[in-house]
């Protein structure tokens, strides 16, 4: 029985799991859900995840949700093409990088992206300015790490890359929108502001199966970075 994954287009958390499935060359049945129709809160979905959120991974009778729990399950269940390294030390470093991103950057990325997409930059100007300052600092940390290595940890893609990448892509998409105004120049063009991150994005985009994970509703977007 194939793995089933329930996900939403543009959800960075869903994107992590799709990238992981492709990285591990696993067969899976894809179930894209429409947020606009509240399909992620249908009775079927709530039976699998009472929180009504995606992604949800179903493997036989086992159901797991929360993106990092999905990544960990996949790595333990299907160890080929590891996501958390090949040693305790590497696993610890990968988890540390993930925790750093979650603790110091993720909520601020979400705040910026939400303000842009909801056209609330004027109302949230002070909070967004503060968030941009924090995210800029974390981006410089990531830039420094990628300046010395092709991947965030080790010599192969890991759960760290798959966790951070969707958030950066979502931020880039927000900065490309007209509503982002003057904020755009702080990140774009990324080849000039964060060249190591830009090269890393290209490497991720070249991974096997990447195109199958790309958010469908983003495909008509023209990048202006």
C-alpha positions in Angstrom: 0.0 0.0 0.0 1.4 3.4 -1.1 2.1 6.2 1.4 -0.6 8.9 1.2 0.1 12.5 1.8 -2.6 15.2 2.3 -1.2 18.7 1.7 -2.1 22.3 0.7 -0.5 24.3 -2.1 1.8 27.0 -0.7 2.0 25.5 2.8 5.7 25.5 3.6 5.0 22.7 6.1 3.4 20.5 3.4 6.3 21.3 1.0 8.8 19.9 3.5 7.1 16.5 3.5 6.7 16.4 -0.3 10.4 17.2 -0.7 11.3 14.5 1.8 9.2 11.9 -0.1 10.9 12.8 -3.3 14.3 12.8 -1.7 13.8 9.3 -0.5 12.4 8.1 -3.9 9.3 6.8 -2.2 6.1 6.1 -4.1 3.1 8.0 -2.7 -0.4 9.0 -3.4 -0.8 12.8 -3.4 -4.0 14.4 -2.1 -3.9 18.2 -2.6 -6.5 20.0 -0.5 -8.1 23.4 -1.2 -7.9 25.7 1.7 -10.5 28.0 0.2 -13.0 25.1 0.4 -11.9 24.2 4.0 -11.1 20.7 2.7 -8.4 20.4 5.4 -11.1 20.5 8.0 -13.4 17.9 6.4 -14.7 15.1 8.6 -12.2 12.7 7.0 -9.3 15.0 7.7 -10.4 15.7 11.2 -10.4 12.0 11.9 -6.8 11.8 11.0 -5.7 15.2 12.4 -8.2 16.7 14.9 -6.3 20.0 14.6 -7.5 20.3 11.0 -4.1 21.1 9.6 -1.8 19.8 6.9 0.4 18.0 6.1 -1.0 14.6 7.1 0.9 11.4 6.2 -0.8 8.0 6.2 1.3 4.9 5.8 -0.9 1.8 6.0 -2.7 2.1 9.3 -0.3 4.6 10.7 -1.1 8.4 10.6 1.3 11.1 11.5 1.0 14.9 11.3 3.2 17.9 12.0 5.9 18.3 9.3 9.0 17.4 11.4 7.3 14.4 12.9 6.6 13.3 9.3 10.2 13.8 8.4 11.4 11.8 11.4 9.0 9.0 10.8 10.0 8.7 7.1 13.7 8.6 8.1 13.3 5.9 10.7 10.9 3.8 8.5 12.7 4.3 5.3 16.4 4.9 6.1 17.7 5.0 2.6 18.7 8.5 1.5 18.9 9.7 5.1 17.4 13.0 6.2 19.1 13.2 9.6 22.6 12.3 8.7 24.5 9.1 9.3 25.9 9.7 12.7 24.7 11.0 16.1 26.8 14.1 15.7 25.4 14.9 12.3 21.8 14.3 13.5 22.4 16.6 16.5 23.7 19.4 14.2 20.8 19.0 11.8 18.3 19.2 14.6 20.1 22.2 16.0 19.9 24.1 12.7 16.2 23.2 12.4 15.5 24.4 16.0 17.4 27.6 15.4 15.3 28.3 12.3 12.1 27.6 14.2 13.0 29.5 17.3 14.6 32.6 15.7 13.3 33.1 12.2 10.1 31.2 11.3 7.6 33.2 13.2 9.0 36.5 11.8 9.0 35.1 8.3 5.3 34.2 8.8 4.6 37.7 10.1 6.2 39.4 7.1 4.5 37.1 4.6 1.1 37.5 6.2 1.4 41.3 6.2 2.3 41.3 2.5 -0.4 38.8 1.4 -3.1 40.4 3.5 -2.0 43.9 2.4 -1.5 45.0 6.0 2.0 46.5 5.8 0.8 50.0 6.7 -1.1 48.7 9.7 1.8 46.5 10.9 4.7 48.8 9.9 6.5 48.7 13.2 6.1 45.0 13.8 7.1 44.2 10.2 10.2 46.4 10.4 11.3 44.6 13.5 10.6 41.2 11.9 12.6 42.2 8.8 15.6 43.2 11.0 15.5 39.8 12.7 15.0 37.8 9.5 17.8 39.7 7.9 20.1 38.7 10.7 19.1 35.0 10.4 19.5 35.2 6.7 23.1 36.4 7.1 23.7 33.4 9.4 22.4 31.0 6.8 24.3 32.8 4.1 27.5 32.3 6.1 26.8 28.6 6.5 26.1 28.2 2.8 29.2 30.1 1.9 31.3 27.3 3.3 29.1 24.3 2.2 26.7 23.3 -0.5 24.1 22.3 2.1 23.1 23.5 5.5 24.7 20.5 7.3 27.0 18.0 5.8 27.7 17.1 2.2 24.2 16.0 1.2 20.7 17.5 1.5 19.2 16.9 4.9 16.1 17.7 6.9 17.6 21.0 7.7 17.5 22.0 4.0 14.0 20.7 3.5 12.8 22.6 6.6 14.3 26.0 5.8 13.9 26.0 2.0 10.1 26.4 1.8 10.1 29.3 4.3 12.8 31.2 2.3 10.8 30.5 -1.0 7.6 31.8 0.6 9.5 34.9 1.8 10.9 35.4 -1.7 7.4 35.1 -3.2 6.1 37.7 -0.8 9.0 40.1 -1.7 8.2 39.7 -5.4 4.7 41.0 -4.9 4.0 44.6 -5.7 2.5 45.1 -2.2 5.9 44.5 -0.6 7.0 48.0 -1.7 10.3 49.1 -0.4 10.8 45.9 1.6 11.8 44.2 -1.6 15.2 45.8 -1.8 16.3 44.2 1.5 16.2 40.7 0.0 16.0 41.0 -3.8 17.6 40.5 -6.1 18.8 37.5 -4.0 21.7 36.9 -6.3 23.1 40.2 -5.0 21.9 40.3 -1.5 22.4 36.7 -0.5 24.3 35.0 -3.3 25.1 31.8 -1.4 21.4 31.3 -0.6 20.6 32.0 -4.2 23.0 29.2 -5.3 21.6 26.9 -2.7 18.0 27.5 -4.0 19.2 26.5 -7.5 20.7 23.3 -6.0 17.5 22.4 -4.3 15.5 23.1 -7.5 17.7 20.6 -9.3 17.0 17.7 -6.9 15.2 14.7 -8.3 11.4 15.1 -8.2 11.6 18.8 -7.2 9.1 19.9 -9.9 6.5 17.5 -8.5 6.6 19.3 -5.2 6.4 22.9 -6.5 3.2 24.7 -5.3 0.8 24.4 -8.3 -0.8 27.8 -7.8 2.7 29.4 -7.9 3.5 28.2 -11.4 2.1 31.3 -13.2 4.2 33.6 -11.0 7.1 35.4 -12.8 10.1 35.8 -10.5 11.4 39.3 -10.5 14.5 38.7 -8.4 
